[in-house]
Amino acid sequence: MKAIQTGVGVSWVRATGNLYPKEKRLFEDPYSEKIAPPLYKFFIFLQRSPKINNAIVKSKEKSTPGIMGWMFCRFRYIDDVLKDSIAKKEVETVVNLGAGMDCRAYYIPGIESIPYFEVDHPSVIKQKKAKMEKILGKLPAHVIYVPVDFEKQSLDTELKKAGYNLTSKTLFIWEGVTQYISKEANDSTLKYVAQAAPGSKIVFTYILKSFIEGKNIHDGIKVMYKYMRKKNNPLWVFGLDPTDIGGYLSKYSLSLIEDIGAEEMNERYMKLVDLGLSIFEIERMALAEIKK
């Protein structure tokens, strides 16, 4: 199923980012390789050779220029938001909407003292729990797994069942999800998030509406467009316009803090490590706060 397939693919990208020398890494993730399926682990093993790693990354860059650079920056940005929220004691709970194989709940400093709700499709949650139990020996007490089918079940109902309280100041992480679900499902999720305690925040990614509509599809993104927007069964179905993002969020009592793309990510992160990777402008990152 696509939910699991995309999750394990992201774990490979994270593991690839961890193969660079420490001074060249944008993030640290000690579990991305361990949680990957056998075939991906085999590739990661081969990639321990810098020559092979560079060849594979260049191959990926050739097919979809900018994807690896963007993903590395995306991971770092969300890590920074989470770390900063913990350090400033601005968060009492974390809710990861579409957690997939993301392992932030297990390695971010100080995260063990905060209830961390991992929300995803039931099949993904089942696989994630089995993998983490095998890796860690036992599942950590601060992580609460919440199986939800975003298209069919109520997020409110399932999180309430799991023990989440909307009065808790929350950081919602919504990474790599919005493009896979309908406009109705996206609207419903934001409507729910808006009910959280004032000062709560949401950090999320979104695909450009112009990409979804097939506009300005240059040679560098044609391969990705054909794959993600298959005529009979498109994987990506929803996008947003950066010029409208503030207005869209304001309908749900959310105040935009920042909305950044390739240029900002390059200045903030990629220049720190000089990996020679470009960053594509298909996806953007937004951070918003629930108005007081």
Secondary structure, 3 states (H helix, E strand, C coil): CHHHHHHHHHHHHHHHHCCCCHHHCCCCCCCHHHHCCHHHHHHHHHCCCHHHHHHHHHHHHHHCCCHHHHHHHHHHHHHHHHHHHHHCCCCCEEEEECCCCCCHHHHCCCHHHCCEEEEECHHHHHHHHHHHHHHHCCCCCCEEEEECCCCCCCHHHHHHHHCCCCCCCEEEEECCCHHHCCHHHHHHHHHHHCCCCCCCEEEEEEEEHHHHCCCCCCHHHHHHHHHHCCCCCCCCCCCECHHHHHHHHHCCCEEEEEEECHHHHHHHHHHHHCCCCCCCCCEEEEEEEECC
